[in-house]
């Protein structure tokens, strides 16, 4: 009788946690309507979810970690306090460490962008795209976004490029089209490297993919998913853009870092991040440690180049992109919250039941990928990606093995699918806020183009996987 009651209470608690997850997903999907920040929703899910878990922790531990808990007790009697200690030491901290590794990486990359931007290292982009030709402007700025986001964070890259574009293109309708192309380029560029997107970073950190294999398979689908919609957007631009070129911004004194100094800082910052996969393969330490190492070196170079300004107490006068700082903090809190929330759901055991249902009634990883991409457009691409990743663990062979097709499909489909609607990614929401874009306009003008690129890229990825399997 006691066992039956305990099982019933555990089921009720599991149901409460799942309802919290679903409700959070609904709030995240409707955040553009309700005005509730999705970072706040994710943090609420991640904190309250673990509180609910601890309330009935003994039954969850006995059903999911019976052997580990018995070893933890070492013959001592089980009490409510020992259960809480076990949950904290053996379960909770594991998910905190997993989430913290990604947040620390984001912190390092966004700090690198801040240093580079504040020293005018990205002014080369403004010089490069200096034209009134709409085709050249669109392709150069989206090309730069695509390859920068492969190294830096998607949101930070998007905000940087949107600010550049906003300052030179004066016509709002033209900014809406070019801004949409920037968001798409950032999401596509970020999805083909393990350090360009939170999803790739999560897969890489969990050792479900290797950096070289991940990039080799996704670079061509990502390129096509970016190029096809950009070609279609290019057709809607006028023959001449309404552009106003301004002088370089004042940065705190009457001198600027010279070109070789800015180039050197770019090499240290961007080139250093490209070395992070090699750092991981050599040391097997977390990628965020390599990113922090790059940040520390860039920081020293920054202080050396700007020592005169620092001595004159003029560094505080430099131009700081506050919108990037606030957006970065929200992104990090969102990632931390949603990962902790998915962690507590995983510990209830319900994800194993969902995975079994998916295998039974869907049974095709490509259909799962397509559905995930569509849902990502409504909810959030990282939220859906981590949900899909949490369903399965790495197998020895098959689609769920290391570098298996499932992980590649999820990474690609959620990244590009999240661009189908402007609310599917943090970058898209940033565009909506900056240019006051309505969802209806995006659905009518941009969504069909993104859908075409996504389907082409997915077809190419399918062909790549089929060819490799045939060869093997």
Number of C-alpha atoms within 10 A of each C-alpha: 6 7 9 9 10 15 15 12 14 20 16 12 20 23 15 15 23 20 12 19 22 12 14 22 22 13 20 26 20 17 17 17 9 10 10 13 15 25 20 16 21 26 21 18 25 24 15 15 24 20 13 15 23 19 13 17 21 24 21 24 22 14 15 13 17 14 11 13 19 14 10 16 14 8 8 10 8 13 11 13 10 16 22 17 14 20 22 14 11 15 16 18 13 15 18 16 12 18 20 19 20 25 21 17 24 29 20 24 25 23 19 26 23 19 19 23 18 18 22 21 20 18 16 13 15 18 11 13 17 15 15 16 14 20 19 15 21 22 19 17 23 27 18 19 29 29 18 22 26 25 25 29 25 30 26 26 28 30 23 19 24 24 15 16 21 19 14 17 19 15 12 15 13 18 21 21 19 26 28 28 27 31 31 31 33 35 35 35 32 34 32 30 28 28 30 27 28 24 28 29 23 21 23 23 20 15 13 21 24 19 21 12 15 23 19 12 19 24 20 16 25 30 17 20 29 29 22 18 23 26 16 17 20 18 11 11 16 12 10 11 19 14 19 10 14 8 5 11 11 13 19 15 13 6 9 16 14 12 12 9 16 22 17 14 24 20 13 20 25 19 14 19 26 18 13 23 20 14 18 18 13 9 10 10 12 19 26 24 17 22 25 21 16 23 24 15 14 24 19 11 16 18 12 11 17 16 13 13 17 13 9 9 11 14 17 11 12 15 16 14 14 10 13 20 15 10 17 19 15 17 20 19 19 24 23 23 24 27 27 28 26 22 24 27 24 15 20 23 14 17 19 16 11 13 15 15 12 15 13 10 8 12 13 12 18 17 12 18 24 20 15 24 29 22 20 28 24 23 23 26 31 24 23 25 26 22 19 20 20 17 16 16 13 18 12 10 10 12 15 18 16 22 23 20 21 21 26 25 24 26 30 31 29 32 35 34 31 31 34 27 24 30 27 29 29 23 27 25 19 21 23 20 12 15 15 12 19 11 13 12 12 20 15 10 15 24 20 16 20 29 19 16 25 29 18 17 26 24 13 19 22 15 12 18 17 13 11 9 9 8 7 6
